[in-house]
Amino acid sequence: MDNLMQDFPLRVTNIIDHAAKYHPKRKIISKDTSGKIIETNYDQIRKNSLKVSSALNDMGIKKGDVIGVMAWNNHRHLEVWYGIPGVGAINHNLNPRLFSEQLIYIINHAEDKMLIIDSDLVPVIEKIIDQCPLVKACVILCDENVLPENNLPNAISYEKFLSTGNDNFSWIKGEETDACGICYTSGTTGNPKGVELTHRNLVSNIKGIQESFPDFSKICNENDRSISFLPWAHCYGQTCELHGLISSGSSMYLSEGV
């Protein structure tokens, strides 16, 4: 007989669902690219992540599509991180510190269909965009009134993009074995090497980290404040600091990344 108790796939959107349900008002504090301090919470992050999923769905993004994200650790990046897998797409975090040739290679190799970029990183992408023919649209993480002039295809501000979404959207259903993210090496020995991670990979890694620390719930829980400073372009930064801290319910203070 199959055990049907709590029979649901291990998907990363469950993490933000749990945080918003049980720790909705816990603070998330970050700084945008203009230097402004932004305070939000898990409930608002989830709502905006749903808007991201909804807006991507309306743009024609479908299950299995790859979206490149080049952004610092901030609240908008956090919303995007859950919004992309929420529509069934694959999150490809891009490291802005890579050489142009490496970025061109991994954007084309991963077959990124669109890019989501922090506004101060637009020049990094402008230099290479004409060599990335599969990229058809770009979302720049800024308000509409400060959207920088650029030569990117179908560029839109995050504010305008988010306004097209609906927080009543339902996460696209799928299996825990579906691809969720792609991480590439820094390319120290030839072209960067990519690893595709499933939803189960990430959720299982979080559980593994929690179990590796004695009394993890006493070290980091809903009564604590934590800081995330490792770049989310790195798998450990995603697992330990991003999803791991959110799953604990602690308040998060986001440093842009080292």
N, C-alpha and C positions, 0 to 999 in steps of 0.2 A: 504494500500500500504506500502511495506517495504521501509525504508529509507536506501538506498545503498551508501550514501555519506561517504567516508572514512571507508568503511566496511572492516576492517582487524582485525585479532585476536591480542590481547594484549600479545605479547611475548617479553621476556627479550632481545632477539637479536635486537629488534627494538631500544633499548636504545643505544647500541654501534653503530648501523647504523646511528642514528641521530647525535651522537657525532662526528663520522668520517666525516659525510657529512657537518655539519655546523661549527664544531670546530676542523678541522683535525690536526692542528699544535699546539694545546694547549698542554703544557708539562705535562708529568707524570714522576715524579722522585722517584726512590726507591733505596734500597740497597739490593744487593744479599747476600747470606749466607757467601761469602768470605769477605764482607765489601765493595765491589766495588759499587760506585754510578752509577746508570744506568739512562739515560735520554731517554725517548721515547715520543710518542704522540698518540692521539686517532686513527689517520689513521693507524699507524703501529700496534697498539694493535688489531684493527679490522682485519687487514691482517693476523696477526699471529693467531688470534682466528679462522679464517677460515681455516688456515692450521691445527690447532688442530682438528677441526671438520672433515676435509678431512682425516687426518691420522687415527683418531678413526674409521671413516667409513671403511677405507681400512683394519683395524684390525678386522673388523667384529662386531664392536659395533653398536647396533641398537636401535631403539626407545624403551624407557622404561627400558633399561639397567641402572644399577646404578654404578657410579664410585666414589670411595672414594678419597678425596683430603685432604692431611695433609701438609699444607704450611703456611708460614708467609705471611703477606701482602706485596706483591711485584709484579713487572710487569709480571712475568711469571704466577703467580697465577691468575692475572687479565685476561690474555689471555686464560688460562684454564677455568676460570669461565664462559666465554661466549662460548668457544669452545664446552664444554660438552652439554649444552642445544641446541647448534647450530646443533648438529647431532641427536637431539631428545632424548638424554640420560638424566639421572638425576644426579645432582651434590650433593654428600653427603660429606659435609665438616666435617673433623675429628678434634677434639680438642686434641692437643698433651699433654695437661695437665691432661687428664683423666688417671685413673689407667689402667694397662694392661688388667685386667679382664673386665673393661667397654669397652675398645676398641675392644676386641675380641667379646664381645656381640653385639655391634652395627654394626660392619663390617659384621658379620654373619646374624644378624637380618635384615639388609638392603639389604643383598645379593649382596654386592659389587663384581663386576666381575674383576675389576682392580683397582690399586691404583696409585695415582700421589703424589709424596712426595718430599719435600725439602731435599737436600742432608744431612743437619745436623740432620735431623729427621729419617734417615734410621735406626739407632740403635733402635729407639722406635718400629718400625715395625718388625725388625729382630727378636725381642724377642717373637713376637706373631704370626708370619706368618704361622708357622706350625699348628696353631689352626684355621686358616682361609682358609678352603679348596676350597672355591669358587673363591678365587683370583687367576687369571691365568697369570697376567702380571703386571709389575710395571714400571712406568716412573719416573725417578729421575730428579728433576729440576736443572740441571747443564749442563755444557759443556762436550763434549765427553772426553777431555783430563784430566778432574778432576773427572770422574765417580768413586765413591768409590767402593772398593771391598765389596761385599755383598752376602747374601745367598737368595736373593729374586727371585721369579719365573720370568723368561724371562725379566730381568731388562734391561732397555735401557735408555740412557741419553736423556734429553729433546731436546738437540741440534740435535741429530740423529733422534729422533722421529719427530721433527718439519720439518726436511729436507724431509721427505716422504710426507708431506702435500702440498696442492695446494691452493693458496689464490684466485683462480677462482672458488672454491667450492661454491655451493649455500646452504644456511641454509636449513636443512630439514624442510619441512612445517608441520604444525600441528595446533591443536586447542589451544586456550588460557586456556582451562581447563586441558590440559596435565600437568602431574607432571613435575616440573622443579628442585626442590631441596628438600633435607631432612635435618632437624635439629633435634638433640637429646638434651635432658636435660643433666645435669651433674650427674644425678643418685644419688642425695642426699637421696632419699627415695626408695631404691631398684634399679632395673635395670633402665638405662636411658630410657626415653620415647621419641619416635620419632614422628615428625609431618611432613607430606608430604605437600609441598607447590606447588601450580600451578603457571604457568606463570602469570595468572591474579592476583593471590594473591600478588605477588611481585610488579607488575606494579601498582596495586591499592593502595598498602601500600605506595609506593613512592608518588603517587598523594596525599594521605592522609597526609603524612608528610609535603609536600609542602604547602598544604592548612591550616595546623595547625599553621604555622608561618606567622604572618602578613607581607606582602610585601616580601615574600620569594625571589622573583626574584631580589630584591634590596640587600638582604643579601648575596645571593650566585648566581653569574651569570658568564658569560664567561670572565668577566674582573677581576675575583677574583682568589685567590689562596686558596686552602683548604688542610687540613691534615686529613688523615684517619689513626686512631690508634686502633680503636676497632677491635678485631679479627673477621675475616669473617666466622669463625665457628659459630658465633652467628648471629641470624636472624636480630637483630637490626643493627649490624655492616654491614651486607650485604645491608639492605634496606636503611638506612640513609646515611651511609658513602660511600659505594661502588656504588650502582646504583643511589642513590639520588644525589651524587655529579657529577657523570658522566652526568646525565640527565640535570644538570644545565649548563654544558659546562665549568665549572671552571677547572683550572689547579689543579692537585692532587699531593700531596706529601705523599708518603706511608711510614708510620712507620710499623715496623714488627708486631706490635700488643702488647697489654698489657696483 
